[in-house]
């Protein structure tokens, strides 16, 4: 049984019908990439899974229908999200940004995963580089000890060498058997960390397959 099943999902912002009959699944310990152009509905899919968007259809997590649960209720079940744009508290320190989401006992583990954050733990978030801010956003989500981690455009605005570093951290998260839904426009990052992919276009799933198949159709959708 998959850890997460999204079945015939329709998502709405007001009267705008953004996602249409979207179905995806994620297995335990698996990383699934959701790819597609701007405006395809990728972020809406993550927001729907986390409970921020009005939906019709079914969202099943660990065999339980969570479609009507509030975001904080989904978080308690083991779903965490690192949002697009990071959304840190800029005037607060790195450590205080992390402690908002969890207890101090978890810090040593996270600093072992993101060692540069230990060095910057007393610095204000606004003074960090883009890559460091992204690591704080991911670490904050991990403070919730999730079974499923939703990552929205973690490579956005970052230099290629920094993207490589973020990808390496995501690989380490996979080794912890945490399942991942990765929304990305950076195809190389998807190649580096994902096991399978879905392509969203105009609010619908148009292709899916193994990451090996992604290379064959990259030119068709992203060339």
Residue, then its C-alpha position, 0 to 999 in steps of 0.5 A: x500500500x502506498x504511503x500517499x495516494x491522491x485520487x481524482x483530485x480537483x483543486x480550487x482557488x475561489x472559482x478557479x479550477x486549478x487541478x483536474x482529476x489528478x492522481x499520484x502515489x508515493x511509496x514509503x522511502x520513495x522520492x517522486x518529482x512533480x515537473x512542469x511549466x510555470x502555472x501548471x499547478x505544481x504548487x497547488x498540488x502540494x498545497x492540496x496535499x497539505x490542506x491549504x486548498x479547497x479540493x474534491x477527490x481523495x487524499x489517502x495517507x497511510x490508508x486513512x482518508x485525510x481529505x477533510x483534515x486541517x493542515x495542523x492535523x496532517x502535520x501531526x500524522x507525519x506530513x511536513x512542507x518546505x514551501x516555495x520562497x522559504x518563508x523564514x522569519x528574517x529577524x530571527x536566528x537560524x536556531x529560533x526558526x528551527x525551534x518554532x517547529x520542534x524541540x531542542x533535542x532534535x537540533x543536534x541531528x539536524x546540525x549533523x545533516x546540515x553542518x553549516x547551519x550549526x556554524x550559523x545558528x545564531x545568525x539572523x535568517x535574513x543574513x544567510x545566503x539563498x542556499x543556507x536559507x533553503x537549508x533552514x527551510x528544509x531543516x525546519x520541516x524535518x523538525x516535525x519528524x515527518x514520514x512525508x516531506x513536501x519540497x516546493x522548488x528547493x533549487x529556485x534562484x540558486x547557483x548550480x553548485x548550491x543546487x548540487x549541495x541541496x540535492x546531496x542533502x535530499x539524498x541523505x533525507x531519503x536514506x532516512x526512509x522519509x518519502x518526498x514529493x519534490x516540485x521542481x523545474x530543475x530537471x537535473x535535480x529531479x534526475x539526481x534525487x527522484x525515483x519516479x516522476x509526474x508531469x503536470x500541464x494545465x492542471x492535469x497529469x500528462x506523463x508519468x514514469x521512472x526517472x530513467x524514462x524522464x531522460x527520453x521525454x525531457x526534450x518533448x516537454x522541457x526542450 
